[in-house]
Structure formats: C-alpha cells, structure tokens
Amino acid sequence: MCRSSIAFWPPRPFAFCTAWHLARLRRSRGGTGGRAGALECRERSMIDGRTPAQSGTRDWSRLPRRDTGQSPGGTGPALPPFALGASAAANDNRAKVPPSLQWEAPVLVTAPPMVARVGVPGNGAGAAPGRLQSMWSCGGRRRRRLFAGAFLLVLAIVVLSRYVPWNLHEEVRGKFDFRGNLDLRAFLRTAEEVGLWVILRPGPYICSEWDLGGLPSWLLQDPEMQLRTTYKGFTEAVDDYFDRLMREVVHLQYKNGGPIIAIQVENEYGSYAEDPDYMMYIKQALLKRKIVELLMTSDNKDGLAAGFVSGALATVNFQKMDPGILSYLDTMQDNMPKMVMEYWTGWFDSWGGPHNVFDADEMMANIEKAIKAGASINLYMFHGGTNFGFMNGALHFDEYKATITSYDYDAVLTESGDYTSKFFKLRELFTGLADMPRPLPPIILNKASYGAILMQQYISLWEVLPSLVEPLKSEHPINMENLPVNNGNGQAFGYILYETVIPGGGELQSHDHVRDRAQVFLNTLHIGYLDYVKHQLSIPDGQGYRQLRLLVENRGRVNYGRNLNNQRKGLIGDIYLNKTALRNFKIYSLDMKPSFIESLRGTTPWSAVPDSAMGPAFFRGTLQVQHMPQDTFLKLEGWSKGVVFVNGQNLGRYWKIGPQGTLYLPATWLQQGHNEIIIFEERAAGRIIQSTDLPFLGRSQYVG
C-alpha cells in the first residue's frame, strides 16, 4: 500500500535519504563507491534521523550538520556536493547531521497523502483569529506545532516524504487549485522552516488508500480510458497536470535552493504493470519539466522487476522481512544502497472487518533486521491519520471492501497524535543508534468530552429534495462520473438518486450494475438494498403507478490493484423489473459538498425530531464549546449508517457494522461557542450523539 505524510499529519510514504543522494552525486564527481543506508519512519506523518549503515569512504563531512551553529554558507560544513554551486540562505535551519552520524545514513519518517492548509479553520487544519495555526493533511492530520516537535522526538529530522493527490488539485479539468488547504508551496516551505528535506511523490497515481489512488474521477468519463498507461487520453491529462504541478515545486528543488532532494516516479507500478512503456513516460515527463534531483521507484518484492525504470533508485516495501528480500533488491541494481521505502508498522481497516493491529515487538524485530542488513527504512505509518469526507479508497479482489474513515493504522502515533508503545520502543532504538540523548517528548494535548449532543431538528430527504437539487431527466441510467454536472466534469463523490415510475411489482434485478450500495424505496417506503452481493429484490404488488427510488452511495473507489479502470459509480448499466429494463429516470446529484450543506441550512421547514425518525434524512444539533476547543471523538451509538458534517465540513462516514465506533473530531474544526452538527442518516436514527475523550476503533485482530 502506499501513503506518505509529513509532520504529524498526512502525506504518505516518502522515503529515502539525503545520505544516499549525497553519495550518489559524490560518486558521479569522482568519489569512491560503496553503500549508504538510511532509516526512514513513515506514517501519515514522518520522522527523520539516522541509523548505522555501511557508507564506504564517502565524505559526509560536507553535509550540513545540526550540531553546529554554522549555516551552510558559513565556515562550517558546506552544502552537499549535489548543490551544484547553489547556495542557501544564511538562516537555513534544515536538519544537520550530528558528528557521530557523519558516516551514517539518515533515518526518515513519512505519513499519508497530505494536503496542507495553514491558518484556515474548518476543512483540515487551521486556526481562528488569536489561535495557533495548524497544518493538516488532506485527510486531516497533526497540528503544525507537533509537525516540528514530534519529529525531533525520535531522532534528528532530516527528510520528509509527501504525496500529491491529483484529484484534489484538479477537481475540475483544467482548473487547478493550490490555495488554502491545498497550498503545496506553503507545505513545502513549512517543512523547510522546521528543518526538513523533502522527498516528493507527485504520482500521478499515489495509492495511499485514497479514492482512485489520487486520480481524478473525471478521467473515467472516457469509456475507453486506460489509467496508468500511455493511452493518449491519460497521458494528455497527466501532461497538463504536470505542467501546472511542476510550477509549484521545480524552484523548491535542492539545486535551486529548496528542500526537495528526491522525486518518486509513480508509485508501486510493478503491482499494476499494464504498459511496459509507462514508467519511462513518467520519468521523461518529470525530466522534461526540469526535475533534476534523484529519481526513485517503490514496489513490493513481487513488483520490483516490473516497476523498475532505468536511471532511478529501486526501493522495496514490506512488513515482514523475509529472508533474501534485500538480496533480491540488490539483484535489481548493482552496488546501490538498500532502501525499504514502506515498512508497514500496522495496517488499515475495512468496513465490516476487525481493527487490524501489528505487534510492537515483532515490528521492532523486523526494523532491527533491516537496519543490521544495511538498509534505510521508512516507517509507514509513523502517525495515524483520517480519511475525512468521502476520500477513502477501497480494495476489490475477491470482494469489495471500502476503507473506513479512521486511518489510525495502529501506527507509531495514534490517529489523534497520542503516543503508543511503538513510539517509545523506536525512540529507544533510534537514539541508541545515534548515540545521542533522548529529548523529552512533547506533551500530548488533552482530549475533551463535551457530553451528549441532542439532535433537535430533522428534515427528510424526500421533503427537502425538490428545493435542494434540480433533477436531470434521462431515458437510461447515467453513472456518476458522466452526469452533466460540475462544469461537465461529472460527480466525484457522495450519493446519487435515481427515480422512475413502475406499474406493478415483481423481481428487481440489478445485473451487478449497482456501484456501490443502493437503498431501494417504493415512494418513501424502504424495501431493501442492492450491492455487489445482493443483486435481486422483490417488489411488492400495488395498485396504480408508483415511484421506484434507488439511493446509491459511492463508498469509495479502488485505490490498489488492476481494477482501476472499472471504478465508475452509481448505476453503471440497466436495472430490470421482471426482465424488462427500466427507463425514463429522474437523476439527482447528491454530492454533499459544502455548497450542498449551505443550501440545506437555509431550507425550510426543519422540524422537531419525531420519536421514531427514519432516514434518509438530515438531523441537526449543536455542540457547545465553552473554552478553547480540544480534540474529541464523536460516538454515534444507536445510529445506523451515514455521514457527519461539522460546521459545514464533511467529517466522514460512520456505519454500525464497524469496526470503527467513533469519529475523530480535531479541535481545529471547532470554535468557541456554538458548533453545528448535521448528520445524514440513511436508515434508523438515534436522538443523541456523544462527544467523548476516548476513541473506539473496534475489535482488534493481529496481522502479520
């Protein structure tokens, strides 16, 4: 899997180390050969430091050192040899190498896909006037103050790895957004300010348990689309995206005085490998746009050969260090450093399954083996995160499994940034390897229990629908991506409602055309559901014509595997009643974006919640915060399935089948005083939700 993150928030794996980069470039300038290693910790956050590794006779003395007060431009250690004459500002405070580590490779840590937002409250991170600024990632992550502090806990931070989610930066084709929460430059500059080098993972595919692996859904409007290949429709879109994206990052490469020291070519392509020319195309696309730093690839053992591209450093991903895995990596490239780009410290969870955990001692044993073998290692994840909104991905091999809202991952730090036993074990290991004192870890902020939140108002979807959404009329069903909405880009996320009229009852047959789950109604009466497993439903007989309604949820597009081209959502083909295809639909796009919720707020009439309220409906209540907001967790016991919105922003999905029983609500989403909570409930609703100071992620099951 893939992810990377910086600070205590997301990007996803980002591995690699300054030491290797320096060694490679020094060798090209006539330096001696040999091997350099680096340890990287990863998560939706990242840490960075150093661990022993064989480095031959490379001269690391030119790498900027943390232990001196001298800047790279001073009389102390000079800039790395790959600077090619570029000079850094005198106040450059990026991580320096301690004296005892001058002959060792750096340790790195990363996290999940992350989009940073600075100083903007509400969707991800930010701060209200008078409050500390925060930095979050795309799914929401750690606050900016922890961004610096937490990394320093384990070892000197040197490198950060960062995924770039295309589907957030180009939601509408040709309209790019790098503002606010999507300000990539601000994110990279912040990394630089707190002393981090950066390994950038621009995709275009990033996996990361992210919807469609970060690819925009409008690509699927083309019925012939072949994602992650040299198919013209795909490469034209990638070229346009890279043209714009590289304008944000080229000047931030190390050669140009910035923090970026390496770029990853695509992501885990060996597990897909549909086009032998594709990786070379991506590599050339980067080089043509003035990318000059080290290139690298990332694959599991089985994908190494197919994912390799000449001119890039191959790295490997795993959780258990099987005998020979690093030796096999050596066979892929002669006399190169060994790097574990993603060492999986835990695992993600799927709806209906257990909460996966990975034994801390087993994790430590594998990490120590990799280090002793001379490999750099990136811990994925180091810090857990959150799939806010509808951004979660899914897997679909034997069966479809959508990833839950929480991305706690049983990582080194929890979803809300708390320490785990893994953190303290790693801290002991890394500081021991570095032969340096252990700094005191930052104090973890208290979580709040704001008590019961009463849902006081209610409005049925059927009641509000006519004033909220203008339906599209179509003879045939239209899938979500091909709806003529969003400036011709289709609908990306959320729900979609199909209405038609039927004359009687019988057998409703989906022919496996429902993506992903459809609630079926006769007028407003719920009669059942259809999904990947349940394809048939009995429609009771009745007099006259009745409305047949199918409320279809997009539960998340596949992010990994060879099923990417088949991720269109909604009704992807005909639905049959008594073997006759249904026709003449009204189709409602229910994307539930902030503008949708804003329209809902002004809709009348909201009414008091009835004693036995049933969905689909919206419920509204208020969370009162008396003082400075704190992180909390929302517990929806007694509710069935739906989505929670806080102050107009989509916090994420809940479902009584678990494993997740609480939703993490960061303090930066809240304000002092009144906070609006809106719940879209699909079926049976409760009357209250609880704000608690403890998470519940479900029944645990050990993996590995």
Buried (B, 14 or more C-beta within 10 A) or exposed (E): BBBBBBBBBBBBBBBBBBBBBBBBBBBEEEBEEBBBBBBBBBBBBBBBBBBBBBBBEBBBEBBBBBBBEBBBBEEBBBBBBBBEEEEBEEEBBBBBBBEEBBBBBBBBBBBBBBBBBBBBBBBBBBBBEEBBBBBBBBBBBBBBBBBBBBBBBBBBBBBBBBBBBBBBBBBBBEEBBBEBBBBBBBBBBBBBBBBBBBBBBBBBBBBBBBBBBBBBBBBBBBEEBBBBBBBEBBBEBBEBBBEBBBBBBBBBBBBBBBBBBBBBBBBBBBBBBBBEEBBBBBBEBBEEBBBBBBBBBBBBBEBBBBBBBEEBBBBBBBBBBEEEBBEBBBEBBEEBBBBBBBBBBBBBBBBEBBBBBBBBEBBBEBBBBBBEBBBBBBBBBBBBBBBBBBBBBBBBEEEBBBBBBBBBBBBBBBBBBBBBEBBBBBBEBBBEBBEBEBBEBBEBBEBBEBEEBEBEBBBBBBBBBEEBBEBBEBEEBBBBBBBBBBEEBBBBBBBBBBBBBBEBBBEBBBEEBBBBBBBBBBEEEBBBBBBBEEBEBEBEEBEEEBBBBBBBBBBBBBBBBBBBBEBBBBBBBBBBBEEEEBEEBBBBBBBBBBEBBEBBBEEEEBEEBEEEBBBBBBBBBBBEBEEEBBBBBBBBEEBBBBBBBBBBBBBBBBBBEBBBBBBBBBBBBBBBEEBBBBBBBBBBBBBBBBBBBEBBBBEEEEBB
